[in-house]
Amino acid sequence: MARTRFKIDTKKNKSFGLNITSMTDMFTILLVFLLQNFAASEVQIDPVDKLRLPTSVSDRNPVDGIKISINQSELKIDQKTIAAVTNNEVDKSSLDPSDSNFIKPLFDELQKINAELVAKKDVKLGRILLQADQELPYSALRKVMYTASMAGFPNLKLVTTVGN
């Protein structure tokens, strides 16, 4: 007895149906992947006059925090001038006489802000974004960092521009 092969009955006039369920699943996974890796920052950083930021190759987005800027003429919180800077150092009149690393007006202003943030349970609590001129010596930055940590802001991020 001769074997016959099983043949699928196909009609030449029948149209081909496309199953889009698998394709929809694939696009959904792709969309979720792209949304997770999308680099969008909610932090608004305004450039400060007479301030040249250092460059960095880091691609991390900044976190929201209190914005402090220091250039060769002044120390500011947001747009409010806190202390004068001369010869790349914070003026002696703003420093505590018993601690030369402690900037008293900066501490007082950060204490006020900290009290407001604690009351609101804000995400900025304990965080500072520091914009510092690239020409300033580390000693000036150290005074700002020391004072900020004493005022309850231990998390400090240095703002940079993206370079190659």
N, C-alpha and C positions, 0 to 999 in steps of 0.2 A: 504494500500500500504506500503510495507516494505521499510525502508530507507536503502540506500546503502552508505557506506562511500566512500569518495573520496580518491583514492589511487594514489600516485605519481608513474608515470611510471619509474621504475628504471631497468636498465639492469645490469645484474650481470657482464658482461664483460667490462663495461665502466670504464675508469680510473678516479680517483678523481683529479680535478684541484685545485691547491693551489693559492690563491690570495695573492701575496706578497706585494701589495701596503701598506697595514696596517703595515706589519712587517718593511718595509723600512722607513715608517714614525716614527715608534717606535725607530729604530736604529738611525735615524737622531736626534731625540730629545735627546736620550741618549748620542750621540756624542757631541752635543752642551753643554749639562750639564757638561760632563766630561772636556771639553776644558775650560769652564768658571771656574771650580774649580781646575784646574791643577796648582800646585804651582811651577812655573818655574821662576827663577830669572835671570835677565840680568846683574845684578850688580856683578862685579868681585872684590872681596876683597882679597888682598894678605896679608898673615900673616906677621907680623913685628917681627923681632928678639927681644928676651928678653921681650915679651909682653904676659901676660896671661889675656885673656878676661874674664869678669864675665859671669856666666851662667844665662840663662833665660828659661822660659817655653813658651814664646811667639812663635807663628808660623807664624808671619807676615814676608813678604819678604822685604828686604831693598829697598829703593828707591835710584836712582842714585844721587850722589852728590860729592862734593869735599871731598877727603879722608884725614883726619887729624889723626895722631896717636901720643900718648904721653905715654912714658914708664918712667922707673926710671932713664934714662940717657939722653933722648932727645925728642924734640918736632919736628914732621915732617909734611910736606904737601906732599902727595904721597911719594916719596923716597928722597925728599930734606929736609935736616936738617935746621930747622928755629931757634931753640934756645936749649940751654943745660938745663938739669934738674939735680939738685943735692939735695940730702936729701929730695926727694919727692916734691920739689918745683922748679918752673921755676927760673933760675938764675936772681939775682937782676939786672945784667947788661942789661937784655932784657926788664925789666919793665920800665914803664914811671915813672920818679921821682915824678911827681905830682899826679899820680894815680897808686897805687900799684897793681891794678887788670888788668891793661892794658899792654898787651904784644906787644910792638912796632914792632918787626920784623914780627910777625904773622899778625898784622894789615896791614902792608905795602904789604906783599905778597898776602893777601886776596883782597886788593884793586886792585892790578894788575889783579888778576884772575877775579874779579867781572867786571872790565872794559871789559875784553875779552868776558865774558859770555853775557853781555848786548849787545855787538856788534853782537854776533852770535845768540842771543835769544835762548840760550841753556837751556835744561831742568834742568841742575844743578843749575840754578840761584837761589840763596838764600838757598841752601841745603848743609848740611855738614853731613858726616858720621864720627863719632868720635870713634876711637879705643883707649880705655884707659885701662891701666893696672889695674887689680882689687885691687892692693895694694895702689894705689895712693889715697891721701885724696881728699875729695870733694873740698877743697880750690884750689887745682891745676886745677881741672876740671872747676871750676867756673871762673877762670881767662881765660881759653880758650873759654868758652861759652860767657863770657862778651865781649871779644875782637872780636869774630866772629860776634856777633850781632851788634857791633859797625861798623863793616866792611861791613854790608849789607847781612849777612847770619843768619837770625833769626830762620830758621828751622834746628834743630840739632837732629840727631838720634844717639843714643849710640849703637855701634855694640857689640853684645854678641854672645856667643856660645850656642847652644841648649843643655839644660840639662834636667834631669828628675825631 
